[in-house]
């Protein structure tokens, strides 16, 4: 049920993303002389994991010709999709493990579901802000979402079954933060 209810929103978000980036591909240009591929590489140099960043950014065909605006859509869009996929994974896991799960794991997974719901709301708000060409607070959003994911990881006593998923999203959020640094805030 939850998946079918979110499909219209996903298609709307995908369509909005496509339209806004294809109609206005260079409405906001980079503040330097870097060509677009160099801009994406510069973003990746400002993250802790250059190869992860390159794989994530360049998995989108728009990346090699992207300005900072499109790079923002790519980075925050990937973080949104990752968070949504992980929340769905948590939901399926909770349905399958409720009867026989370790209570600590079950409690941690339930808390993580809430943290991922918070992350999805924040990332959706960022997408709406990008649609309205409002760039203020992108850096804060990336940091806040990362804090939620760290709280998910900490909600398990000991070994977290969510470590890989949490690490992947945190890496994407570091890319989001690096992209947000392309904007000057007043």
N, C-alpha and C positions, 0 to 999 in steps of 0.2 A: 504494500500500500504506500509506504513512504517513498519508494522509488518512483512509482507511477505519479505521485503527487508532485515530485520535484522535476519530472521530465519537462513539463511546459516551461518552467523557470529556466532550466538548463538550455532549452532550445531558444528561448527569448534572449538569454545572456549570450549564447553563441552567435545568434543573429545580430544582436546589438554590437558585439565585439567586431564581427565581420564588417558590418555596415560602417561603423565609426572609423575603422582603420582603413577601409578601402575607399571611402569617399573623401576622407581628409588625411591622406597618408603623410603629408609633411606639414600639418598645421602648426606643429611646434618643432622647431629644429634644434639640433644640438648646439650648445653654446661654444663649441670649438670647431676647428677645421677638420676634425676627424671624419673620415668617410664612415658610412653606417656599419660596415663590418668591423672597422677599427673601434667604433663606439661600443659595440657589443663585447669585443675583446677587452676593452678598457674596463667595462663593468665587471667582467669576470676576474680581471686582475685585482679588483677591489673586494674580492670574496675570499674566504679561507680555502676554498676548494675549486681551483681554476678549471680542472677537467670536468667536475660535476656541473659547474656553471655553463661551460661551453656545450656540454651534452644537452642540458636543459634548454638553454636559450636557442641553440641552433637546431633543436628538434622542431622548431616552428619555422616554416619556410619564409616567413616575413623578416626573420632576424637579420639576414645579411643586408637588407636594404632599410632597416628600421632606424627611425630617429628615436629620441628619448621617449616620446609619447607612445609610440608603438612598442618599444621595449618595456614600458610600464605595463601595457596591456598583456604582453607576453609573460612577464615575470609574475605579476599578480594573478593573471589568469591561470597559470600553471599551479601556483600555490592554492588557488581556490579549487581547482579540479582535484589536486592531491588531497586536500582537506576533506572534500566531499566524498571521494573514493574511500578514504580511511574511515570516515564516520559510517559509511555504509558497511564496511568491513567489520567495524565494531558492532553494529546492529546485528549483522548475521552471526557474529561470534557469540554475542550475548544470547541469542535465541538457541544456539546449539549447545552452549555450555552451562546454562542455568541449573540444570538438574544435578550435575555432578562436579561442578567447578569448585576449586579452592575458594573459600569465601573472600580471601584477600584479593585474589585475581578478579573475581566477580565484582567486588566493590571498586577496584581500580578501573576496570573496564567501564563500569557505569559512570564513574567520575570523568573518565576520558571522553565518553560520549558527550557529556556536557561541555567539556573544554573544546572539543572539536566543533560543536554547535556554535559556541561563542566565536571561534575562529572563522567559521563560514560566514556568520553574520558580519563580522568586521571586514572580511575580504570582499563580501558582496557590496558593502558600503563603499569600499575603495573603488570597485568597478563602477558604481554609480557616480562617484566623484570624478573619475576619469571621463565618463560619458559627458559630464557637465564641465569638463576641462578645469576642474578644481584640483589642484595638486598639493595644496597645503595639507600637511599631516600624513603624507605617505610614509615618511620615516617612522613616525610614532605608531602608525597602524602595524607596520612590519614588526616593530619591537613588542607591541602589545600582544600580537598573535603569537610570536615566539614565546612570550611569557606563559601564555595559555598552554602551549605544547610542552613546555618545561614542567608545568604543573601536572599535566597528564603523566609525564614520565615519573614524576616524584610521587604520584598517587599509589604506586605499587611499593610494597615493602620488599626490597631486594630486587630480584630479576624481573624486569618488565617485558611482557610479551609484545609490547608496542614499540620497543626500542628502534627497530629499523624504520618503521613508519614515521615515528617522531623525528628521527634524525633526517630523513629525506625532506620532511616539511621544513624543518629548521634550516636546512641547506637552501631550500627555495626561498625562505624568508630572508636569508642573508643576501640573496640576489635581489630581492625586492628592496631591501634597505640600500644596497649599492645603487640601484636605479633611482631611488628617491633622492639620492645625493646629487643627481643631475639638475635638480630644481633649486632655485633660490627662493628662500622663504623670507617674507618681510615681517 
